[in-house]
Amino acid sequence: MNMLRSCCLSLILLFCASGQFARAVEVGQTVRIAGLTSLSGQPVTVEQLTGKYLIIQVWASWCPYCHKQNLNLQKLAPQLSPDKALIVALSVDRDEFSAKNYAEEHAWSFLTAMMTPEWSATLGKRRGIPELYVVNPQGKVVQKEFGLMVDADLFELKKYGQ
């Protein structure tokens, strides 16, 4: 019994050490884009998301730093050409009702949706929220930010949508 337990523990440690468990996407890696359903119920296809820069914000309705960053994204959104860049805000709220009410209350002009299993697998383990990724038209991550970005850095994102 002790030998079986040791073998199982060794296999678990080997699996975890291989990075399969908690690998996060990093700058330079290519990601697989998946479709979404917006919090307003509109389907968003893979075709609508590909071929342009995606500024992906991972957020939650209860997060004050996410709120501040979303306010800045709201200011940034009209400065982006929709055929060149798209802001996609993925909520990690436990229930869709909280995220939907929050998004409706603030009337964000950018795409808001719930984090899906496909997107969660694509982005991998997060360090916290807010977390922001910029994915180029070829699907490569060209920027990754963790935590609240300073206003000036956030507004530099407009270079992707001009």
C-alpha positions in Angstrom: 0.0 0.0 0.0 2.8 2.4 0.8 4.5 1.6 -2.5 1.2 2.4 -4.4 0.8 5.7 -2.5 4.4 6.6 -3.4 3.9 5.8 -7.1 0.7 7.9 -7.2 2.3 10.8 -5.4 5.3 10.7 -7.8 3.0 10.7 -10.8 1.1 13.7 -9.5 4.3 15.6 -8.8 5.6 14.8 -12.2 2.4 16.0 -13.9 2.4 19.2 -11.9 6.1 19.8 -12.5 5.6 19.4 -16.3 3.6 22.6 -16.3 0.4 21.1 -17.7 -1.6 22.1 -14.7 -1.0 25.8 -14.4 0.6 27.1 -17.5 -0.3 30.7 -18.3 -0.1 32.1 -21.9 2.9 34.4 -22.3 4.0 37.1 -24.7 5.2 35.5 -28.0 2.9 32.5 -27.8 0.0 32.0 -30.2 -3.5 31.5 -28.9 -6.6 29.8 -30.2 -9.4 32.3 -30.5 -12.9 31.0 -29.6 -16.3 32.5 -30.1 -18.3 34.0 -27.3 -21.8 35.1 -26.3 -21.9 38.6 -25.1 -23.6 39.5 -21.8 -26.4 41.0 -23.8 -27.0 37.6 -25.4 -25.4 38.3 -28.8 -23.3 35.5 -30.3 -19.8 36.6 -31.4 -18.1 34.3 -33.9 -14.5 33.4 -34.3 -14.6 35.3 -37.6 -15.6 38.5 -35.9 -12.7 38.2 -33.5 -9.9 37.2 -35.9 -7.9 39.4 -38.2 -7.6 42.3 -35.8 -5.9 43.1 -32.5 -7.8 41.9 -29.5 -7.4 43.8 -26.2 -8.6 41.2 -23.7 -9.4 42.3 -20.2 -10.1 39.7 -17.5 -12.3 41.3 -14.8 -14.9 40.8 -12.1 -17.8 43.0 -11.0 -16.6 43.1 -7.4 -13.0 44.2 -8.3 -12.3 47.9 -7.7 -9.1 47.8 -9.9 -11.1 46.2 -12.7 -13.7 49.0 -12.4 -10.9 51.6 -12.8 -9.4 49.8 -15.7 -12.8 49.4 -17.4 -13.4 53.1 -17.1 -10.2 53.7 -19.0 -11.1 51.1 -21.6 -14.4 52.9 -22.0 -12.4 56.1 -22.8 -10.1 54.1 -25.1 -12.8 52.3 -27.1 -13.9 55.2 -29.3 -10.3 55.8 -30.3 -10.0 52.4 -31.8 -10.9 51.6 -35.4 -13.3 48.6 -35.1 -11.8 46.9 -38.1 -8.3 47.1 -36.5 -8.9 46.4 -32.8 -11.6 45.1 -30.5 -11.8 45.3 -26.7 -13.1 42.0 -25.2 -13.8 42.1 -21.5 -14.2 38.6 -20.0 -15.8 38.4 -16.6 -14.7 35.8 -14.0 -17.7 36.4 -11.8 -19.1 33.2 -10.3 -22.5 34.1 -11.7 -23.5 35.7 -14.9 -26.2 37.8 -13.2 -23.7 39.9 -11.3 -21.5 40.5 -14.4 -24.5 41.3 -16.6 -26.0 43.8 -14.1 -22.6 45.5 -13.7 -22.1 45.8 -17.4 -25.6 47.1 -18.0 -25.3 49.6 -15.2 -22.1 51.0 -16.7 -23.2 50.6 -20.4 -19.7 49.7 -21.6 -19.3 50.3 -25.3 -16.9 47.3 -25.7 -17.7 43.6 -25.8 -18.4 42.1 -22.4 -18.8 38.3 -21.9 -18.4 35.6 -19.4 -15.1 33.7 -19.3 -15.7 30.4 -21.0 -13.9 27.1 -20.6 -12.3 27.6 -24.0 -11.0 31.1 -23.2 -9.9 29.9 -19.8 -7.9 27.1 -21.4 -6.5 29.6 -24.0 -5.3 32.1 -21.4 -4.3 29.6 -18.8 -3.8 30.3 -15.1 -4.2 33.9 -14.1 -2.1 35.7 -11.4 -5.0 37.9 -10.4 -7.3 40.5 -11.9 -7.4 42.7 -13.8 -5.3 41.0 -16.3 -4.9 42.3 -19.9 -3.6 40.6 -23.0 -3.1 42.1 -26.5 -3.4 39.5 -29.3 -2.3 40.5 -32.8 -4.2 39.6 -35.9 -2.2 36.4 -36.4 -3.2 35.2 -32.9 0.1 35.9 -31.1 0.2 37.5 -27.7 2.2 40.7 -28.1 1.5 42.3 -24.6 0.4 41.0 -21.2 -0.2 43.1 -18.2 -1.1 42.0 -14.7 -2.9 44.3 -12.2 -4.1 47.9 -12.7 -2.3 49.6 -15.5 -1.5 53.3 -15.1 -3.7 55.5 -17.2 -0.9 56.5 -19.6 0.1 52.9 -20.3 -3.5 51.9 -20.9 -4.0 54.7 -23.4 -0.9 53.6 -25.3 -3.0 50.6 -26.4 -4.6 52.9 -29.0 -1.6 52.2 -31.2 -3.1 48.8 -31.9 -6.3 50.3 -33.3 -5.2 53.1 -35.5 
